[in-house]
Amino acid sequence: MKRSLLRGIRYIVKAPAPETIDSLVGIEKIVIIRPNFRLGNALISTPVIDAFRERFPSARIDYLATDKTLPLLQQRPVDHFYLLSRSAILRPWQCLTLLRRLRAQRYDLAVQVSGGSTSGFIVTRLIGARYSMGSRKGHQRWYSIESEGKSSHAYDDIVNLTRPLGVTCRNRPLLQLTEQERYQATTKIQQLVNFHSNPPSHSGFIAIFVGGHQDKRWPLAFWLMLIDAMEARKIRYVVFLGPEEFRLLAPIEQRLLSSRYGSLCPPLPIRHFAAVLEQAQLLVTPDSGPMHLAAALDVATISLVRQKKSLAFVPREANDTILWRPEISTVIEAIHANLDGQAATTPALAVSVTNNPRPCVTTPPSVVHTYSS
């Protein structure tokens, strides 16, 4: 069905003439299009906003997002947001109304952030912008300006997209918090970290996020063993749960009843959670939305990778560590190494999609400077 829809759009809407950034004229209204409900995908797109704001400082920049991901985009230099909700999928007339509203704006430039988003592509082609911009797909021309070059990491896709602008683009997500949010987070952390401290401790803590999407999740037994290991080594930590992990709340809460060093933080509003996470020394997490939150906040990460595809998304700066299907002892070793300043000093590279990792390997395929069981 998707292919038929794309062929129909290709037939109805003619391929645009090739352009360059310098050949564009009268760019006063820009719309950036990323209607995706995954928090991580929304965060990955954030540097695009700043790159276009730098290149077109006086233009109006609007953004098509979703109601779920909007909080992650607040404080970015956007003039107006259009929001897509999940209910619109069941009510097609809402989508048509949104398209009419976007067409009425008569945008000068429409930017399709993700080359793999069918909904984003449809919006980009049907809103009638004078120019369009996106990533090249095959031999067919889809956009006025098409970015070229393949990358092995999602963060680099954003850099490739904005390269024609001739401005610097951060190859890591962005998130800007307010001072009020940071103050509220400090209060929350004091409640969590000092719960087991007598006298109260103001030392840092390790954040552990129990969650992930589908096959990126780790089993409950893994997290319970990690909690036991943290207790045995007297490492102060806070366990965070997302709304999709509510079923894990009771067993983890039960295990933490006798804890001396750990606390459990129930699900928080996304920006409140981000402000708390910003003050962590380190985040231990599967491939997840909070993993990208940590990258946006420049918090060091230990990414617990189960699937080869995750290697194209995990943070890879000098203070980030990738663990390929690790044992608990390997995770603890990586935590100590990071806290001692011994984490990898060279960014890890994502695995090629042509590799096939085995269930048990000594090192992640094509990944350097990481810890692995």
C-alpha positions as CSV (number, residue, x, y, z in Angstrom):
1,M,0.0,0.0,0.0
2,K,2.8,2.4,0.9
3,R,4.5,1.8,-2.5
4,S,1.2,2.4,-4.4
5,L,0.7,5.6,-2.4
6,L,4.2,6.9,-3.3
7,R,3.7,6.0,-6.9
8,G,0.4,7.9,-7.0
9,I,2.0,11.0,-5.5
10,R,4.9,10.8,-8.0
11,Y,2.3,10.7,-10.8
12,I,0.3,13.6,-9.4
13,V,3.1,15.9,-8.3
14,K,5.9,16.5,-10.8
15,A,9.5,16.2,-9.8
16,P,10.9,19.6,-8.7
17,A,13.7,21.3,-10.6
18,P,17.2,21.0,-9.0
19,E,18.2,24.0,-6.9
20,T,21.0,25.0,-4.5
21,I,20.7,27.0,-1.3
22,D,22.2,30.1,-3.0
23,S,19.7,29.8,-5.9
24,L,16.7,30.0,-3.6
25,V,14.9,33.4,-3.6
26,G,12.5,34.9,-1.2
27,I,12.8,32.4,1.7
28,E,10.6,34.0,4.3
29,K,8.6,31.0,5.5
30,I,10.0,27.6,6.3
31,V,8.3,24.5,7.6
32,I,10.3,21.6,9.1
33,I,8.5,18.3,9.0
34,R,9.0,15.5,11.5
35,P,5.6,14.0,12.6
36,N,7.0,11.0,14.6
37,F,5.7,9.8,17.9
38,R,9.0,8.2,19.2
39,L,10.8,10.5,21.6
40,G,14.3,9.5,20.3
41,N,13.4,10.4,16.7
42,A,12.1,13.8,17.7
43,L,15.3,14.5,19.7
44,I,17.6,13.4,16.8
45,S,15.9,16.0,14.6
46,T,16.5,19.0,16.9
47,P,19.8,20.3,15.5
48,V,18.0,20.9,12.2
49,I,16.1,23.7,13.7
50,D,19.1,25.6,14.9
51,A,20.9,25.1,11.6
52,F,18.0,26.6,9.6
53,R,17.7,29.4,12.1
54,E,21.4,30.3,11.6
55,R,21.1,30.1,7.8
56,F,17.8,32.1,7.6
57,P,17.8,34.3,10.7
58,S,14.9,36.5,9.7
59,A,12.7,33.8,8.3
60,R,9.6,32.4,10.0
61,I,10.3,28.8,10.9
62,D,7.4,26.5,11.7
63,Y,7.6,22.8,12.7
64,L,5.2,19.9,12.2
65,A,5.6,17.6,15.2
66,T,3.3,15.4,17.3
67,D,1.5,16.1,20.5
68,K,3.6,13.5,22.3
69,T,7.0,15.0,21.2
70,L,6.2,18.7,21.5
71,P,7.7,19.1,25.0
72,L,11.1,18.1,23.7
73,L,11.0,20.9,21.1
74,Q,10.1,23.7,23.4
75,Q,12.8,26.4,23.9
76,R,14.0,25.8,20.4
77,P,13.9,28.8,17.9
78,V,10.6,27.8,16.3
79,D,7.9,30.4,15.6
80,H,4.9,28.1,15.4
81,F,4.2,24.4,15.9
82,Y,1.6,22.2,14.0
83,L,0.8,19.0,15.9
84,L,-0.3,15.6,14.7
85,S,-2.1,13.3,17.1
86,R,-2.5,9.6,17.1
87,S,-6.3,10.1,16.9
88,A,-5.8,11.6,13.5
89,I,-4.8,8.2,12.1
90,L,-8.3,7.0,12.9
91,R,-9.9,10.3,11.7
92,P,-8.4,11.0,8.2
93,W,-10.4,14.2,7.9
94,Q,-8.2,15.7,10.6
95,C,-5.1,15.0,8.4
96,L,-6.8,16.6,5.5
97,T,-7.6,19.7,7.6
98,L,-4.0,19.9,8.7
99,L,-2.8,19.7,5.1
100,R,-5.1,22.5,4.1
101,R,-3.8,24.6,6.9
102,L,-0.3,24.0,5.8
103,R,-1.0,24.8,2.2
104,A,-2.7,28.0,3.2
105,Q,0.6,29.2,4.7
106,R,2.2,29.2,1.2
107,Y,5.6,28.1,2.5
108,D,8.7,29.0,0.6
109,L,10.6,26.0,1.8
110,A,9.5,22.6,3.2
111,V,12.1,20.4,4.8
112,Q,11.6,16.7,5.2
113,V,13.9,15.6,8.0
114,S,13.7,11.8,7.7
115,G,14.1,10.2,4.4
116,G,12.3,7.1,5.7
117,S,9.1,8.8,6.9
118,T,6.2,8.2,4.5
119,S,3.9,10.6,6.3
120,G,6.6,13.3,6.3
121,F,7.2,12.8,2.6
122,I,3.5,13.0,1.8
123,V,3.2,16.3,3.7
124,T,6.3,17.7,2.1
125,R,5.0,17.0,-1.4
126,L,1.4,18.0,-1.0
127,I,1.5,21.3,0.9
128,G,2.6,23.2,-2.2
129,A,5.8,24.8,-0.9
130,R,7.8,26.7,-3.6
131,Y,10.9,24.7,-2.7
132,S,11.6,21.4,-0.9
133,M,14.6,19.8,0.8
134,G,15.3,16.3,1.9
135,S,17.6,13.3,1.6
136,R,18.1,11.7,-1.8
137,K,16.1,8.4,-2.4
138,G,17.2,6.2,-5.3
139,H,17.4,7.7,-8.8
140,Q,14.1,9.6,-8.6
141,R,14.4,13.3,-7.7
142,W,12.0,14.0,-4.8
143,Y,13.2,17.5,-3.6
144,S,14.5,20.7,-5.0
145,I,17.6,20.4,-2.8
146,E,18.7,16.8,-2.0
147,S,21.4,16.0,0.5
148,E,23.8,13.3,-0.6
149,G,26.1,10.9,1.2
150,K,25.2,7.8,3.3
151,S,26.0,7.5,7.0
152,S,26.2,4.7,9.4
153,H,24.7,6.7,12.3
154,A,21.4,8.5,12.7
155,Y,23.1,11.6,14.1
156,D,25.2,11.9,11.0
157,D,22.1,11.8,8.8
158,I,21.1,15.2,10.3
159,V,24.5,16.6,9.5
160,N,24.3,15.4,5.9
161,L,20.8,16.9,5.6
162,T,21.9,20.4,6.7
163,R,25.3,20.4,4.9
164,P,23.9,22.2,1.8
165,L,23.1,25.1,4.2
166,G,26.8,25.9,4.7
167,V,26.4,26.2,8.5
168,T,27.7,24.1,11.4
169,C,25.2,21.5,12.7
170,R,25.6,19.7,16.0
171,N,25.9,15.9,15.5
172,R,24.1,15.2,18.7
173,P,20.5,16.1,19.9
174,L,19.7,19.3,21.6
175,L,17.5,20.1,24.6
176,Q,17.2,23.3,26.5
177,L,15.9,23.4,30.1
178,T,14.7,26.3,32.1
179,E,16.1,27.4,35.5
180,Q,12.7,26.6,37.1
181,E,12.9,23.0,35.7
182,R,16.4,22.6,37.1
183,Y,15.3,23.9,40.5
184,Q,12.4,21.4,40.6
185,A,14.8,18.6,39.6
186,T,17.2,19.5,42.4
187,T,14.4,19.2,44.9
188,K,13.4,15.8,43.4
189,I,16.9,14.5,43.5
190,Q,17.3,15.5,47.1
191,Q,14.3,13.4,48.0
192,L,15.5,10.4,46.0
193,V,19.2,10.3,46.8
194,N,18.9,11.3,50.4
195,F,16.2,8.7,51.2
196,H,18.8,6.1,52.3
197,S,21.4,8.6,53.5
198,N,22.1,9.3,57.2
199,P,23.4,11.9,57.3
200,P,22.1,13.2,54.0
201,S,24.5,12.9,51.1
202,H,25.0,15.4,48.3
203,S,27.2,13.1,46.2
204,G,26.2,12.3,42.6
205,F,24.2,9.3,41.5
206,I,24.0,6.8,38.6
207,A,20.8,6.9,36.6
208,I,19.5,3.5,35.5
209,F,16.7,3.5,33.0
210,V,14.6,0.3,32.8
211,G,12.8,0.4,29.5
212,G,13.2,0.4,25.8
213,H,11.1,-0.4,22.7
214,Q,10.2,-4.0,21.7
215,D,13.3,-6.2,21.2
216,K,15.6,-3.5,22.6
217,R,14.3,-4.2,26.1
218,W,16.3,-6.2,28.7
219,P,14.6,-8.8,30.9
220,L,13.5,-8.0,34.5
221,A,16.1,-10.5,35.8
222,F,18.9,-8.5,34.3
223,W,17.8,-5.3,36.1
224,L,17.4,-7.0,39.4
225,M,20.9,-8.5,39.2
226,L,22.3,-5.1,38.3
227,I,20.5,-3.6,41.4
228,D,22.1,-6.3,43.6
229,A,25.5,-5.6,42.1
230,M,25.2,-1.8,42.7
231,E,24.3,-2.5,46.3
232,A,27.2,-4.9,46.8
233,R,29.6,-2.2,45.4
234,K,28.0,0.6,47.4
235,I,27.3,2.7,44.3
236,R,24.5,5.3,44.7
237,Y,21.9,5.0,42.0
238,V,18.3,5.9,41.0
239,V,16.1,3.6,38.9
240,F,13.8,5.3,36.4
241,L,10.8,3.7,34.7
242,G,9.0,4.9,31.7
243,P,5.2,4.7,31.3
244,E,5.5,1.6,29.1
245,E,7.3,-0.2,31.9
246,F,4.6,0.1,34.6
247,R,4.4,-3.7,34.9
248,L,8.0,-3.7,36.2
249,L,7.2,-1.3,39.0
250,A,6.1,-3.7,41.7
251,P,9.1,-6.2,41.5
252,I,11.7,-3.5,41.3
253,E,10.0,-1.6,44.1
254,Q,10.0,-4.8,46.2
255,R,13.7,-5.4,45.6
256,L,14.5,-1.8,46.6
257,L,12.7,-2.0,50.0
258,S,16.0,-3.3,51.6
259,S,18.2,-1.0,49.5
260,R,20.9,1.1,51.2
261,Y,22.1,2.9,48.1
262,G,19.3,3.0,45.5
263,S,15.9,4.7,45.0
264,L,13.1,4.2,42.6
265,C,11.7,7.2,40.6
266,P,8.2,6.6,39.2
267,P,7.4,8.0,35.7
268,L,7.7,11.7,35.4
269,P,6.6,14.2,32.8
270,I,9.2,14.2,30.1
271,R,10.8,17.6,30.8
272,H,10.8,17.0,34.5
273,F,12.6,13.7,33.9
274,A,15.1,15.4,31.6
275,A,15.9,17.9,34.3
276,V,16.5,15.2,36.8
277,L,18.6,13.2,34.3
278,E,20.8,16.2,33.6
279,Q,22.2,16.1,37.1
280,A,23.2,12.4,36.9
281,Q,26.8,11.4,36.7
282,L,26.0,8.7,34.2
283,L,23.0,7.0,32.5
284,V,22.9,3.2,32.1
285,T,20.2,2.5,29.5
286,P,19.1,0.3,26.6
287,D,18.6,1.9,23.2
288,S,15.7,4.2,24.2
289,G,14.4,7.7,24.2
290,P,16.2,8.6,27.5
291,M,19.4,7.5,25.9
292,H,19.0,10.4,23.4
293,L,17.9,12.7,26.2
294,A,21.2,12.1,27.9
295,A,23.0,12.8,24.6
296,A,21.1,16.1,24.3
297,L,22.0,17.0,27.8
298,D,25.7,15.9,27.4
299,V,25.3,13.3,30.2
300,A,27.7,10.3,29.8
301,T,26.0,7.1,28.7
302,I,26.5,3.4,29.0
303,S,24.4,1.9,26.2
304,L,23.3,-1.7,26.7
305,V,22.9,-3.0,23.1
306,R,21.0,-6.2,22.3
307,Q,20.3,-5.6,18.6
308,K,22.7,-4.8,15.7
309,K,20.4,-2.0,14.5
310,S,20.8,-0.1,17.8
311,L,24.5,0.5,16.9
312,A,23.3,3.1,14.4
313,F,21.7,5.2,17.2
314,V,23.7,4.9,20.4
315,P,25.7,8.0,21.5
316,R,29.4,7.8,20.6
317,E,31.2,10.7,22.1
318,A,34.4,10.3,24.3
319,N,32.4,9.9,27.5
320,D,29.9,7.4,26.0
321,T,30.4,3.6,26.3
322,I,28.7,0.9,24.2
323,L,28.3,-2.6,25.8
324,W,27.3,-5.4,23.4
325,R,25.1,-7.9,25.3
326,P,27.2,-7.5,28.5
327,E,27.3,-9.5,31.7
328,I,26.5,-7.7,34.9
329,S,30.1,-7.6,35.9
330,T,31.0,-5.8,32.6
331,V,28.4,-3.1,33.3
332,I,29.8,-2.5,36.8
333,E,33.3,-2.4,35.3
334,A,32.2,0.2,32.8
335,I,30.6,2.3,35.5
336,H,33.7,2.3,37.6
337,A,35.8,3.1,34.5
338,N,33.6,6.0,33.6
339,L,33.6,7.5,37.1
340,D,37.3,7.1,37.3
341,G,37.8,8.9,34.0
342,Q,38.9,5.8,32.2
343,A,36.1,5.6,29.7
344,A,36.9,5.4,26.0
345,T,38.5,8.6,24.6
346,T,37.7,7.9,21.0
347,P,34.0,8.0,19.8
348,A,32.7,4.5,19.0
349,L,31.6,3.8,15.4
350,A,28.3,2.2,14.5
351,V,28.2,-1.3,13.1
352,S,27.8,-1.8,9.4
353,V,24.4,-3.2,8.5
354,T,26.1,-5.9,6.6
355,N,27.5,-7.5,9.7
356,N,25.7,-10.3,11.6
357,P,26.6,-10.3,15.3
358,R,26.4,-13.6,17.2
359,P,24.6,-13.9,20.5
360,C,27.8,-14.1,22.4
361,V,30.8,-12.1,21.1
362,T,33.9,-10.7,22.7
363,T,33.6,-7.3,21.0
364,P,30.7,-5.6,19.1
365,P,31.1,-5.9,15.3
366,S,33.0,-2.9,13.9
367,V,32.8,-1.0,17.2
368,V,36.0,0.3,18.8
369,H,36.9,1.4,22.3
370,T,33.9,-0.2,24.0
371,Y,33.4,-2.6,26.9
372,S,31.9,-6.0,26.1
373,S,31.4,-9.3,27.8
